[in-house]
């Protein structure tokens, strides 16, 4: 049986014990959370769910009981050990962002690495990777008060992930966001769980976010009243669909080559960090596009961090390359089979993602017309130029009926997705 990464053993937190104003933050709570689970602590304001999160984060000590996280009793370790715990084990995303107003976005993100002995180039590479991933590369020189709420939350998420923690803790992370940015943040947490294999714990009072979870802890008056397994999510995960299909649903903007690279590398490079995976993923994608050689892949595997590699020793790099090439052949053979193209469900997800990213307001008939265009482009029945014309054309004439600027932006996005 798998060993839990988090254990609370008969934990209680009481404030002002014995006084008239005595308050219980937690009452004899015992729970276990396992690696790569997505857990939700759900309950009304003041129920004690944030207290449980703070205990796991080592930000609060229990009045009694034990809090074991990654084999450490965080309620009893030294201050120095707790600092190292915060650097390497947990990353926290708060509702209030807690960005330092007089520091740039770049410095806010890099702050957790201040005392880590990593070369500057490595820090800069991690920063660049996260900034590109969260779409904040253009605001790195700005101050937090110059950003929107959604941008600030993405900066806070990048800061929480810069040290590649095992566990991501999110305390009401969408409470200060509008509906669009709230959805983006929730998709980010889901991606961290599914793509990066992080253990994610979300504190929320909003029932809309319960379907994201593997398990839900219902918290009231400091106690866990019940634990519910999300069978719907488990059912989705157990469908007889290919791993390539699952990745296509999770990453609708990725080219087929990038999806294949991810599929293979998730198998071959399982113990490595997100930034390491991304480096190899990019060169494997180029290899599939015939823009790089197998020697280029081996170089990234073998080169030290300072030169942009992941610092394998030469023999292991060669063995890993052989496994990558072998699995790529298998994946390419699968992709060549009939029916391996995007399913209708994946096509709808791609369409939905495009509409959300560009904040389009489309009627249902317009959405259906967009789906037709995507399907024709995917089958190479129309060119990128024709895609633009169809997006720009009035609806009554067989188009989607967008204005020229919106049609241009959307057609360029579609081109980037399907280009070989």
Beta strands, then each sheet from edge to edge (+ up, - down):
strand 1: 6-15
strand 2: 23-33
strand 3: 38-42
strand 4: 64-69
strand 5: 72-73
strand 6: 90-94
strand 7: 167-171
strand 8: 199-204
strand 9: 215-220
strand 10: 223-229
sheet 1: 2+ 1- 4+ 5-
sheet 2: 6+ 7+ 8+ 3+ 9+ 10-
end
